[in-house]
Structures are given as C-alpha cells and as structure tokens.
C-alpha cells in the first residue's frame, strides 16, 4: 500500500478495536526506528506505531497466531528495541534508586533484576520497569518506550550530588528470545543460559558484547539481550539463522495478556495505582521512603475502590479495552485490556471491577461487546500455566 507521495504507508492498529489501520508516511517519519528496521521490512513485517516508535506488528508468512504458537511451543524472537534504557551511576546510586522506586532493591544482589514501579505523589503509576543491579554504584533501568524521558527527568531532578542519571534509549537495542527452546537456541550460539530467573550475565557473540537477561514478558522461559545499537543486526541475523520465528507486537500482546501481565497506559497508569492493579507485590511496603508511599499506604489500609480482575468469555466474542462490565443490570467496571487467547481458544480480558460489587472468582458477569452482552467468568490471572522458570 502506498501514499500519494509514493512513500510506503505503515500499518498500525487501534488498541480499542484491535483493527489494522493505515498510518500516513508523514506520521511514520515522525517515529523512531529500531536499528533492525530494514530487517523487518525485508521480512514483510506490518509496521505499527507504538510508544513513539515504528515497530513490527506481525510478519509475512507468520501472523499473530503462528508467532504466538512459536513462543508457547518452541521459540520466537522479538525486537523490543523501543524499550527505554537509562543508567544511574555514582556513590549511593542503588540506595538513591531504592528511595524513589517502589520495590525494595535491597532484596536482591548484584547480577539480579527486579520488577518495580515509578509512582507519583498520588500513587499513580508513571511507569513500570525492570531494574538491573550491577553494583551499589551502578543500576541499569529498562522503562517503557513512551515513558523513558519522564522517568529519567524525575530521577535527574531528584538525584543527589555525585549520582548521574543518563538516558541511553538509543544506545542499545533489546531482543527478546522467548519460549521453551530459547535456552537451546542461545546455547548453540555460545551464549550463557543457565543463570536464574531475574538475573543477568555478560556475554559476547562475535564482536558484540551484550547482556543476557533471564527476563521476559511472555510467561515462557526466555531471555532479553541488551546489545549495543550498532551490533544489533549481527545478533538478530544469528538468531534468525538458527531458525527462530520472528515475532511482532501482536503476539507479544496476546502472550502477555494470557499471563495477566499489565501494559502501562491500559492496566497501569497515573489513574490506576499498584493497589488497584494488584501489583502490590512490587511495592516495598516496609521501606521508609519511595515516591507515592503515603498515598499507597493509605489506599492499601482503606482498601481500593476497584481492583483488576481476569475475565474469560464463556461465549463467542473478542473483548477489547474500555468495554463496560455488568453484573445483571448493574455496571460494575470496565475492561482495560482484551484479546482472543490462542491458547484458551476464547476471549479474555483484564478489567477494573468495583470492589463494592462483591464479585468473586468463579462468578459470572457480562461484557458489553459492541452492543452485545457476552457472558464471562471471573478468574484470577494468569489464564495459562506460567513457565518462566
């Protein structure tokens, strides 16, 4: 498909409808691109705007269902170079990060990673991110693409003398190799694979020096490789050459939704706190200080007015975000994310449900899907069995 200017248009998708739409060439030119952009084009990828970046949604000859199955059954590789990268260094860097972000960084040791949250003073979530602890004076952060600048800005504004916070968003690429065969694939390339979940190791592939992280967003055993920007193509080629299925953001979304993993901007946001999103496990409640502590403690004590629940359709339909949820004639909440689960062969959703409604796991509710109320069962995510370890 082409625009009137003779420049290829780009395919994007609406988060609410899930339908593909055409993004103009001018709009595409305003987006950042991965160092693997040409590789994606050569593989016939449909490209989508996401977090200010132009990224592959799915690939020719693959499609979301095939890519999803590859990750659940064998291995797939995602280019997630749009994810942010920030580095905090200097004496007391780890203690400083710990005083800002929600989780307790003192619970882990160097060489380990931790899921954590950056909140504002109201307890709203500015972003969720992974902190990689290198040493007491060195922490590497991977926030979400659209929120990187804001996370860096807040940390820079709060940093004490001697602590620096650098935005390295486009200095590194990130490749996620996920699936039950991921260790075998990376092992054949000479990369380390036997480190524990939520840990990382330095490695080399050819001339590329990289970090192999035992982290991921699919619920499968997997790795995320942090690679210098200019070396990304060589590493991608090696992984694809090993027969790994390239996967796009479409499969990434179905995989993470099956696991009940939140997506910032939908299931977590400045309006959806960790308490409401059932992410309180990522909060160091006994810490003396972190951003949003007082507001979150108050909400935890009082009880949230709404909580995030899982919904699995018993009838036919595909839920999306921002669809009303009913118990009888009473509106009791709204979906935040929704999709068709290739594994369950059913529609699934995450939804914020009013606590006053008294809904429990196993109860039946209805989702208004384009004017039709489709029955769904309330369940506790994940929707599928996790295999991260």
Secondary structure, 3 states (H helix, E strand, C coil): CECCCCCECEEEECCCCCCEEEECHHHHHCCEECCCHHHHHHCCCEEEEECCEEEEEECCCCHHHHHHHHHHHCCEEEECCCCCCEEEECCCHHHHHHHHCCCCHHHCCCCEEEEEEEECCCCCEEEEEEEEEEECCEEEEECCHHHHHHHHHHHHHHCCCCCEEEECCCCEEEEEEECCCHHHHHHHCCCCCCCCCCEEEEEEECCEEEEEECCCCCCCCEEEEEEEHHHHHHHHHHHHHCCCEEECHHHHHHHHHHHCCCCECCCEECCECCCCCCCHHHCCCCCCCCCCHHHHHHHHHHCCCEEEEEEEECCCCCCCCCCEEEECCEEEEEEEEEEEECCCCEEEEEEEEEHHHCCCCCCEEEEEECCEEEEEEEECCCCCCCCCC
